[in-house]
Structure formats: structure tokens, C-alpha cells
Amino acid sequence: MMRRVPLPFVKYHGLGNDFVVVDGPLMDAARARRICDRRRGVGADGVLTVLPPRTAGATATMHIFNSDGSVAAMCGNGIRCVARHLADTRGLDGDLVVDTDSGPKRCTIHRGPGGAVEAVSVEMGPARLEGEQEFRVGGEALRALRVSMGNPHAVLFDAPERARALAVGPALERLVPGGVNVGFARPGPSGIDLVVWERGAGLTDACGTGACAAAVAAVSRGLARAGAPVEVRLPGGALAITVAPDLVGVTMRGPAERAFTGETDL
Ligand SMILES: N[C@@H](CCC[C@H](N)C(=O)O)C(=O)O
């Protein structure tokens, strides 16, 4: 195997949606795939690269590789981890802006009484409701609401179960050119239960943009309230998502945990 220059990284996760975070430069997709491999690599749902900012006032740019090496324009759990990384490594606090391929996003670092980072909130909009679409998977007709959170989502009001996501997700992901993230959402009076089959990463413990898309879809159908936090419960834990009455503004709040640091020559 070719020996590469050791690459320092920090492993983070948001509700079990886990990422290898590196400070640039950008690696190639094949290296990202090797790093994400859970048996032969570090293991992660994606690699997030922190690059110089693109817009005035921003602190950095986040580049996203999914575990299969494909590139995504936005990642909700990932941006909380990047904001936490910037807070930890650059001594930042309060508000900061992170540029992404879907535009600049304002993040806020929330600290507990001891000063530890307790949560990160992110202005995730603009959301775009793209209407209903019917998909055929294995002879079954499935209706989904298409929502863009900068990346594409198909939200099904369907059983929020891993088995269901595994049975339907892989085929449905490929029915949209460029792929789509597939959410299985059950809205109720106390919030939304959700499982997401992610484009380029498969079944994950949590998906931040998926939680926002499910909340937008539910509010648009009168199944959740606008203007107040909606609890979106994923296998890895819960996010608080607030959808503005215009269905465009969306705020997400949730944890970003640092797991370990390392160096890889993969
Ligand atoms: N896990 C992420 C979304 C990552 C990108 C997605 N798989 C895509 O390809 O669009 C999140 O927390 O939003």
C-alpha cells in the first residue's frame, strides 16, 4: 500500500451521526471512502473538511463527503460538529457563520454553567417545499413530499422503523437523479418519530437535514405547529426543530460531541 502523509483528524458525532473532521486541504473522494470504512478505516458516516471562508464575515467553509465518497451540499448534524470544532480549536463562542455549498449558515454555540458546549443551534433555511411525488418500489406505490434543505429529501409519512427504511430506502434513493435522502416520519401530538435512509451513507442514527425536512413536511400538512420547537426523535436521540410560518426559515438545535482525535495514513 502507498504510504501517505499522516493526516490529523478529530472524530465527532451528532446523535450518533458520526464524522471525521479535518482541517483542509480537501482530500480526494477515494481517501474519504477509505477513512469512512468501518472495518478497514476510522469509520464514519462522512468526512467534513474545514476550508477557508468564502463569504465576508464567515469563519470557515464546510465541505461534505458522504461515506461512499459522494459530495453533499449540506449536512445538519455535520455543521453542528464543525461549529463545535471551530469553537474548540479557535476559542470561538456565541455566533459564527459557516459557509456551505448551500450557502452561509449562522450557528450559535450554547454553553452550560461550567463552560462546556451543551448544544449548537443552526439557522438551516432556506427550506424549499417541492411538492408531492409518487414512487414505485417493489410494486408498492409510495407518496412522498419533496423538501430541499440545500440537499434533497423525500419525506414519507410511513412507519419510522429501520426495517422499513432498509426495505424501501436503497431503491427509492436511486429513483431520483443524483439520489435523494429518504425519511420515514410519523408526526404526533408530542413530536415526530423519524428514521432516515441517507443518500451516500445508508441508514444513519440521525440526520439533521432529514429532521428539518420532516418538520417542514409535517407543518405544511398541519401535522405539527409552526413557530415553536418540534421534537424530532431519531434512533440516536432528539433534535429541536423550529419551522417558521413561511415554511422557509428553519432552526435546528442539538448536541455535537467530540469523541477522539487521531492521525491516519490511509
Ligand atoms: N447526515 C446529514 C446529511 C448528510 C448528507 C446527505 N447524506 C446527502 O447526501 O444529502 C445531516 O445530518 O443532515
The ligand as a Gaussian input file, in Angstrom:
#p B3LYP/6-31G(d) Opt

LIG

0 1
 N      -26.345000      13.332000       7.886000
 C      -26.546000      14.577000       7.301000
 C      -26.786000      14.650000       5.818000
 C      -25.541000      14.243000       5.027000
 C      -25.676000      14.425000       3.541000
 C      -26.692000      13.527000       2.888000
 N      -26.389000      12.134000       3.044000
 C      -26.801000      13.897000       1.384000
 O      -26.163000      13.250000       0.553000
 O      -27.522000      14.836000       1.069000
 C      -27.413000      15.506000       8.131000
 O      -27.315000      15.407000       9.374000
 O      -28.092000      16.364000       7.595000

